[in-house]
Amino acid sequence: NVTIEVLTTGQLKAQYRNSAGSTWFAITSTETIPLDEWQHVAYTVDAGSSEQRLYLNGTLVASGSNADAIFFQNNGHYIGGNVGGADKLFSGLIDDARIYTRALSADEIAALAANEAEFSDSVAITVNPVNDAPTFDAGDGLVTTLIGSDRDIANGVVIQSDGKILSAGSSFNGTDYDFALVRYNA
């Protein structure tokens, strides 16, 4: 229950839903994103302090603190899309998407933005026995797989009984979305 979006004004907005799932806490940058240029965007939420920070190209552009913790729920994960409908799709290209189990520091975000960070090329995905929500025990990285040449979206991940990871989603072929299925033999 986290969103990052580019507003029609060109500003970045990031938000998370509170622990009751009833209220969104948002922060918005004053800076605008230049169009047709690669940008590094990072958003962190410290689950302990409810401090949220939004970074553009390694520089802090917005921050805020709330009294309520982040809402963890397994509703599926959308990168470049939104459960709210097709009118919420990201219009652009995403080169790299990462999810961490902790809020990265400002120095770590700056290193990522400068492409100077060293990260593992694999992620162990496990199931939390308390609520069966998938968690990423990544340490410092995330596996990515390019399926097509444009927009690839993973809509579901399953861990099979043999430990293999199966991801299902779609890949844009230039005209339509094709079904995509990836099996990691980790």
C-alpha positions as CSV (number, residue, x, y, z in Angstrom):
1,N,0.0,0.0,0.0
2,V,2.5,2.5,-1.3
3,T,2.3,4.7,-4.4
4,I,4.7,6.9,-6.2
5,E,3.3,9.0,-9.0
6,V,4.2,12.0,-11.2
7,L,1.5,14.6,-10.9
8,T,0.2,16.6,-13.9
9,T,2.3,19.5,-12.6
10,G,5.5,17.3,-13.0
11,Q,6.0,17.0,-9.3
12,L,6.6,13.7,-7.5
13,K,4.1,12.4,-5.0
14,A,4.6,9.4,-2.7
15,Q,2.3,8.0,-0.1
16,Y,1.6,5.1,2.1
17,R,-1.6,3.8,3.8
18,N,-1.8,3.7,7.6
19,S,-1.9,0.6,9.6
20,A,-5.7,0.5,9.7
21,G,-5.8,0.8,5.9
22,S,-8.1,3.9,6.1
23,T,-5.8,6.9,5.6
24,W,-3.1,7.8,3.1
25,F,-0.1,9.9,4.2
26,A,1.4,11.8,1.3
27,I,4.5,13.9,0.6
28,T,5.0,15.9,-2.6
29,S,8.2,17.4,-4.0
30,T,8.4,21.1,-4.9
31,E,10.8,20.2,-7.8
32,T,9.5,19.0,-11.1
33,I,10.8,16.0,-13.1
34,P,12.3,17.0,-16.5
35,L,10.6,15.1,-19.3
36,D,12.3,12.7,-21.7
37,E,15.3,12.2,-19.4
38,W,16.2,9.3,-17.1
39,Q,15.6,10.1,-13.5
40,H,16.3,8.1,-10.3
41,V,13.4,8.1,-7.9
42,A,13.5,6.5,-4.5
43,Y,10.9,6.5,-1.7
44,T,11.6,5.2,1.8
45,V,9.3,4.5,4.7
46,D,10.8,3.7,8.1
47,A,8.3,1.2,9.6
48,G,9.5,2.0,13.1
49,S,9.3,5.8,13.0
50,S,6.8,6.2,10.2
51,E,9.2,8.7,8.6
52,Q,8.9,8.9,4.9
53,R,11.4,10.4,2.4
54,L,11.3,11.0,-1.3
55,Y,14.5,11.3,-3.4
56,L,15.1,12.6,-6.9
57,N,18.5,11.7,-8.4
58,G,19.9,11.0,-4.9
59,T,18.7,14.3,-3.4
60,L,16.0,14.5,-0.7
61,V,13.1,16.4,-2.2
62,A,10.3,15.8,0.3
63,S,9.9,14.2,3.8
64,G,7.3,13.8,6.5
65,S,6.6,11.9,9.7
66,N,3.2,10.5,10.8
67,A,1.9,9.0,13.9
68,D,0.6,5.9,12.2
69,A,2.6,2.9,10.9
70,I,2.5,1.6,7.3
71,F,-0.3,-0.9,6.3
72,F,1.1,-4.2,5.2
73,Q,-1.3,-6.2,3.0
74,N,-0.8,-8.8,0.3
75,N,-3.0,-7.4,-2.5
76,G,-0.5,-7.9,-5.3
77,H,2.2,-5.5,-6.5
78,Y,2.0,-3.2,-9.5
79,I,5.0,-1.5,-11.0
80,G,4.0,0.9,-13.7
81,G,0.3,0.2,-13.0
82,N,-2.4,0.7,-10.4
83,V,-5.0,-1.5,-9.0
84,G,-7.3,1.5,-9.5
85,G,-7.6,1.0,-13.2
86,A,-6.1,1.4,-16.6
87,D,-6.3,5.2,-16.4
88,K,-3.5,5.0,-13.7
89,L,-0.8,3.5,-15.9
90,F,2.7,5.1,-15.8
91,S,3.5,6.7,-19.2
92,G,7.2,6.2,-19.5
93,L,10.0,3.6,-19.1
94,I,11.2,2.0,-15.9
95,D,14.7,0.6,-16.0
96,D,15.1,-0.8,-12.5
97,A,12.7,-1.4,-9.7
98,R,13.7,-2.6,-6.2
99,I,12.0,-3.4,-3.0
100,Y,13.9,-3.6,0.3
101,T,13.0,-4.9,3.7
102,R,14.3,-1.7,5.4
103,A,14.4,2.0,4.7
104,L,17.7,2.8,2.9
105,S,19.9,5.7,4.2
106,A,20.5,8.9,2.3
107,D,24.0,7.7,1.5
108,E,22.7,4.4,0.1
109,I,20.1,6.3,-2.0
110,A,22.8,8.6,-3.3
111,A,25.0,5.6,-4.2
112,L,22.1,4.0,-6.1
113,A,21.4,7.2,-8.0
114,A,25.1,7.5,-9.0
115,N,25.1,3.8,-10.0
116,E,27.9,3.2,-7.5
117,A,26.1,0.7,-5.2
118,E,27.1,-2.9,-5.2
119,F,24.1,-5.2,-4.8
120,S,23.5,-9.0,-5.0
121,D,21.9,-10.3,-8.1
122,S,19.5,-12.6,-6.3
123,V,16.6,-12.2,-3.9
124,A,15.2,-14.9,-1.6
125,I,11.4,-14.7,-1.5
126,T,9.8,-16.3,1.5
127,V,6.4,-16.6,3.0
128,N,5.7,-15.1,6.4
129,P,3.9,-17.8,8.4
130,V,1.9,-15.2,10.4
131,N,-0.1,-13.9,7.5
132,D,1.2,-15.6,4.5
133,A,2.3,-12.3,2.9
134,P,5.3,-12.6,0.6
135,T,8.4,-10.9,1.9
136,F,11.7,-10.1,0.1
137,D,14.7,-11.2,2.1
138,A,16.9,-9.3,-0.3
139,G,19.7,-7.9,1.7
140,D,20.8,-5.5,-1.0
141,G,19.2,-6.5,-4.3
142,L,16.5,-7.8,-6.6
143,V,16.3,-10.2,-9.5
144,T,15.0,-8.6,-12.7
145,T,14.1,-10.3,-15.9
146,L,13.4,-8.5,-19.2
147,I,10.7,-10.4,-21.1
148,G,9.9,-8.0,-24.0
149,S,11.4,-4.8,-25.3
150,D,8.9,-2.4,-23.6
151,R,6.6,-2.6,-20.5
152,D,6.8,-5.8,-18.5
153,I,4.5,-6.1,-15.5
154,A,4.5,-8.9,-12.8
155,N,1.1,-9.3,-11.3
156,G,1.6,-12.3,-9.2
157,V,4.4,-14.4,-7.6
158,V,4.1,-18.0,-6.3
159,I,6.7,-20.1,-4.6
160,Q,6.3,-23.7,-5.7
161,S,6.7,-26.7,-3.4
162,D,10.1,-27.4,-5.0
163,G,11.3,-23.9,-4.1
164,K,11.1,-22.5,-7.6
165,I,9.7,-19.0,-8.0
166,L,7.0,-18.5,-10.6
167,S,6.0,-15.0,-11.7
168,A,3.0,-14.2,-13.9
169,G,2.1,-11.0,-15.6
170,S,2.2,-9.3,-19.0
171,S,4.6,-7.9,-21.6
172,F,3.7,-5.1,-24.0
173,N,4.6,-6.1,-27.6
174,G,4.1,-2.6,-29.1
175,T,0.4,-3.1,-29.8
176,D,-1.1,-5.4,-27.2
177,Y,-0.2,-7.0,-23.9
178,D,1.0,-10.6,-24.1
179,F,0.8,-13.0,-21.1
180,A,4.2,-13.6,-19.6
181,L,5.4,-16.4,-17.3
182,V,8.8,-16.6,-15.8
183,R,10.2,-19.5,-13.6
184,Y,13.3,-18.9,-11.6
185,N,15.2,-22.2,-10.9
186,A,16.9,-20.9,-7.8
